[in-house]
């Protein structure tokens, strides 16, 4: 089994699992998230994940776009109730 975090050159690669209901399958996709200088550079399937075996659903394939979308809300939004 590969460790959850490894270094390849200037990139750090994290192994994780992403799932948000309702998901494509009950355990989520196994991911390898590539990070360089604190920014996600690539997301790919983890071939060692026991269920997905490297395959990714559309949500995970779009994860990088979601993280860095210019309209993403990144601060708390609150409304004063009258």
C-alpha positions in Angstrom: 0.0 0.0 0.0 1.3 3.5 -0.9 1.6 6.1 1.7 -1.1 8.9 1.9 1.4 11.6 1.0 4.5 11.6 -1.2 6.9 14.0 -2.8 7.7 14.0 -6.5 10.1 16.8 -7.4 8.4 20.0 -6.4 4.9 18.5 -6.2 3.3 16.8 -3.2 0.8 14.1 -4.0 -1.9 13.3 -1.5 -4.1 10.2 -1.6 -7.6 10.8 -0.4 -11.2 10.0 -1.0 -13.9 12.5 -2.2 -17.6 11.9 -1.7 -20.6 14.2 -1.6 -24.1 12.7 -1.4 -25.8 11.7 -3.5 -22.7 10.1 -5.0 -22.1 7.8 -7.9 -21.2 5.0 -5.5 -21.3 4.6 -1.7 -17.6 5.1 -0.9 -16.5 8.0 -3.0 -13.7 8.2 -5.6 -10.1 7.5 -4.6 -8.0 10.5 -5.6 -4.5 11.5 -6.0 -4.3 15.3 -5.6 -1.1 17.0 -6.9 -0.2 20.2 -5.1 2.6 22.6 -6.0 3.3 25.8 -4.0 0.0 25.4 -2.1 -2.1 25.1 -5.3 -3.8 22.0 -6.8 -2.2 21.3 -10.1 -3.9 18.0 -11.1 -6.4 15.6 -9.8 -6.3 12.0 -11.0 -7.8 8.6 -9.9 -6.0 6.5 -7.4 -5.4 3.1 -9.0 -4.9 1.5 -5.6 -8.4 2.5 -4.4 -10.2 -0.8 -3.7 -13.6 0.2 -5.3 -13.0 2.8 -8.0 -9.5 1.5 -9.1 -8.5 4.8 -10.6 -11.8 5.7 -12.2 -13.3 9.1 -11.4 -16.9 10.4 -11.5 -17.7 13.7 -13.2 -17.7 15.6 -9.9 -14.2 14.6 -9.1 -13.0 15.3 -12.6 -14.3 18.9 -12.2 -12.9 19.3 -8.7 -10.0 21.6 -9.7 -12.4 23.8 -11.6 -14.7 24.0 -8.6 -11.9 24.9 -6.2 -10.6 27.8 -8.3 -13.8 29.1 -9.9 -13.9 32.9 -9.7 -17.5 32.9 -8.5 -16.9 30.4 -5.6 -18.0 31.7 -2.2 -15.0 31.5 0.1 -16.2 33.8 2.9 -19.1 33.3 5.4 -22.3 34.8 4.0 -24.7 35.9 6.7 -27.9 37.8 6.7 -29.3 39.9 9.5 -32.8 38.7 10.4 -35.3 41.5 11.1 
